[in-house]
Amino acid sequence: MKLFIPLLLCFFSFNVSAALQGITDEGDVVVLNSDGTWFYAEDKPIEEFEISNNPGVFKTPASANFVLKSKKNNATFAFNTKQWVFEKSTTDDSAIEYALTLKAGDLYARVITERIQINNKELTEIALDNAKNVAPNAKVIKKEYRMVNGKKMIYMEMVGTMKGIEFQYLGYYYSDASGSTQYVTFTGASLVEKYRAEIDDLLNGFAIAESKESK
């Protein structure tokens, strides 16, 4: 599975800024790609995936014994250090703020943060577009609203294939005035059910701290 990691990390080389828009001198809206190319926004194919509402209430598990805090926005991430190890980005401009690895297995997670606010639904659409940049067959297989530690977030699962390896991403997407966060786990598609409990416990440790201004 170690070969799997650098392939999947290609996905995380893109962030929210990869989907910039502009307006021509004739008033048409265009989407600007990172490679300098562009296309008319109205020509972009729209993939509709109904977002259902999960009636459950998702909370940080009692086993979580450590909390990471974002330096870019109000997001926090609680997890069990007996199960997970983490490392932080060494550069301030990196979209990936933290990387986590399950100690006993082939399960990984990334904390992708931005200081700008964007609609939650659009944030998931950007994530799918970014995935397709490295895995053209990437698609959403599950998408729902969840109440996670008191905040309404979108939970999304995506699958795709890179270099013959079928992967699966599972994560939460949330944005507010303090910024945007993608908290995403990933592993081989065939291993998801094996690690389902670890995935759920990690993701449900995602919370939004009260801003200092609101105190």
PEWODA-V470083 format. One record per backbone hydrogen bond with DSSP energy under -1.0 kcal/mol. CO is the residue of the C=O (numbers start at 1). NH is the residue of the N-H. Records with the same first field share a line. If there is no record, write none. Layout:
BEGIN
CO->NH ; NH
END
This chain:
BEGIN
4->8
5->9
8->11
10->13
11->14
15->18
16->19
20->32
22->30
24->27
28->24
29->41
30->22
31->39
33->36
37->33
39->31
40->43
41->44
52->145
58->149
61->64
66->79
68->77
74->209
75->70
76->207
77->68
79->65 ; 66
80->83 ; 84
83->103
85->101
87->99
91->94
95->113
97->89
98->111
99->87
100->109
101->85
107->102
108->186
109->100
110->184
111->97 ; 98
112->182
114->180
119->123
120->124
121->125
122->126
123->127
124->128
125->129
126->130
127->131
128->132
131->134 ; 135
135->138
139->159
142->157
143->52
144->155
145->54
146->153
147->58
148->151
151->148
153->146
154->173
155->144
156->171
157->141 ; 142
158->169
159->139
160->167
162->165
165->162
166->189
167->160
168->187
169->158
170->185
171->156
172->183
173->154
174->181
176->179
179->176
180->114
181->174
182->112
183->172
184->110
185->170
186->108
187->168
188->191
191->195
195->199
196->200
197->201
198->202
199->203
200->204
202->205
203->206
205->78
207->76
END
